[in-house]
């Protein structure tokens, strides 16, 4: 499957670099979505187990989600810069 996509890109003149940049941006977004989903799931489970610690758990969840979003945004920007150059 992937080999056929690479061959089509090479014959169409798109170039493997641009195809790699597009795949990299997509993987960064998918990874960030999975990571934030895991953080939210774990935080809800932790709040259900210890409701009195919900403020601390929520604060740590938001900080971790912001860090993941920052890394994902950086990855997408780098991939777009490769794509445009």
BALONU-207731 format. One record per residue (C-alpha): residue number from 0; residue in three letters; x negated, y, z negated. Coordinates in steps of 0.05 Angstrom, whole numbers. Layout:
% BALONU-207731
+-----+---------+--------+--------+--------+
: num : residuo :      u :      v :      w :
+-----+---------+--------+--------+--------+
: NUM :     Ala :      X :      Y :      Z :
...
+-----+---------+--------+--------+--------+
END
This chain:
% BALONU-207731
+-----+---------+--------+--------+--------+
: num : residuo :      u :      v :      w :
+-----+---------+--------+--------+--------+
:   0 :     Unk :      0 :      0 :      0 :
:   1 :     Unk :    -53 :     50 :    -21 :
:   2 :     Unk :    -99 :     29 :     35 :
:   3 :     Unk :    -44 :     42 :     87 :
:   4 :     Unk :    -32 :    111 :     58 :
:   5 :     Unk :   -107 :    126 :     61 :
:   6 :     Unk :   -110 :    102 :    133 :
:   7 :     Unk :    -51 :    144 :    153 :
:   8 :     Unk :    -82 :    205 :    120 :
:   9 :     Unk :   -148 :    194 :    155 :
:  10 :     Unk :   -116 :    186 :    224 :
:  11 :     Unk :    -70 :    246 :    214 :
:  12 :     Unk :   -130 :    291 :    200 :
:  13 :     Unk :   -107 :    309 :    130 :
:  14 :     Unk :   -171 :    284 :     99 :
:  15 :     Unk :   -182 :    239 :     40 :
:  16 :     Unk :   -201 :    298 :     -4 :
:  17 :     Unk :   -133 :    330 :      1 :
:  18 :     Unk :    -98 :    264 :     -9 :
:  19 :     Unk :   -140 :    251 :    -71 :
:  20 :     Unk :   -123 :    320 :    -98 :
:  21 :     Unk :    -49 :    308 :    -88 :
:  22 :     Unk :    -53 :    240 :   -122 :
:  23 :     Unk :    -93 :    269 :   -179 :
:  24 :     Unk :    -43 :    324 :   -192 :
:  25 :     Unk :     14 :    273 :   -192 :
:  26 :     Unk :    -23 :    227 :   -240 :
:  27 :     Unk :    -38 :    286 :   -287 :
:  28 :     Unk :     36 :    305 :   -290 :
:  29 :     Unk :     58 :    233 :   -301 :
:  30 :     Unk :      6 :    223 :   -356 :
:  31 :     Unk :     27 :    287 :   -391 :
:  32 :     Unk :    100 :    267 :   -389 :
:  33 :     Unk :     85 :    198 :   -418 :
:  34 :     Unk :     40 :    228 :   -472 :
:  35 :     Unk :     91 :    280 :   -494 :
:  36 :     Unk :    146 :    227 :   -493 :
:  37 :     Unk :    104 :    183 :   -538 :
:  38 :     Unk :     90 :    241 :   -586 :
:  39 :     Unk :    164 :    258 :   -590 :
:  40 :     Unk :    183 :    186 :   -602 :
:  41 :     Unk :    132 :    177 :   -657 :
:  42 :     Unk :    150 :    242 :   -690 :
:  43 :     Unk :    224 :    225 :   -692 :
:  44 :     Unk :    208 :    157 :   -722 :
:  45 :     Unk :    163 :    190 :   -774 :
:  46 :     Unk :    216 :    241 :   -792 :
:  47 :     Unk :    267 :    185 :   -800 :
:  48 :     Unk :    221 :    149 :   -847 :
:  49 :     Unk :    202 :    211 :   -888 :
:  50 :     Unk :    252 :    267 :   -880 :
:  51 :     Unk :    217 :    310 :   -932 :
:  52 :     Unk :    155 :    315 :   -888 :
:  53 :     Unk :    193 :    338 :   -826 :
:  54 :     Unk :    162 :    408 :   -825 :
:  55 :     Unk :     90 :    382 :   -824 :
:  56 :     Unk :    107 :    328 :   -773 :
:  57 :     Unk :    142 :    378 :   -727 :
:  58 :     Unk :     84 :    426 :   -731 :
:  59 :     Unk :     33 :    372 :   -714 :
:  60 :     Unk :     78 :    347 :   -657 :
:  61 :     Unk :     82 :    416 :   -626 :
:  62 :     Unk :      6 :    426 :   -631 :
:  63 :     Unk :     -8 :    359 :   -599 :
:  64 :     Unk :     43 :    371 :   -544 :
:  65 :     Unk :     12 :    439 :   -529 :
:  66 :     Unk :    -57 :    408 :   -523 :
:  67 :     Unk :    -31 :    355 :   -475 :
:  68 :     Unk :      4 :    408 :   -433 :
:  69 :     Unk :    -59 :    449 :   -431 :
:  70 :     Unk :   -101 :    391 :   -406 :
:  71 :     Unk :    -47 :    372 :   -355 :
:  72 :     Unk :    -43 :    444 :   -329 :
:  73 :     Unk :   -118 :    447 :   -322 :
:  74 :     Unk :   -119 :    382 :   -283 :
:  75 :     Unk :    -64 :    406 :   -237 :
:  76 :     Unk :    -99 :    472 :   -225 :
:  77 :     Unk :   -165 :    436 :   -209 :
:  78 :     Unk :   -129 :    389 :   -161 :
:  79 :     Unk :    -94 :    447 :   -127 :
:  80 :     Unk :   -159 :    484 :   -119 :
:  81 :     Unk :   -190 :    423 :    -86 :
:  82 :     Unk :   -128 :    417 :    -43 :
:  83 :     Unk :   -132 :    490 :    -19 :
:  84 :     Unk :   -207 :    492 :     -7 :
+-----+---------+--------+--------+--------+
END
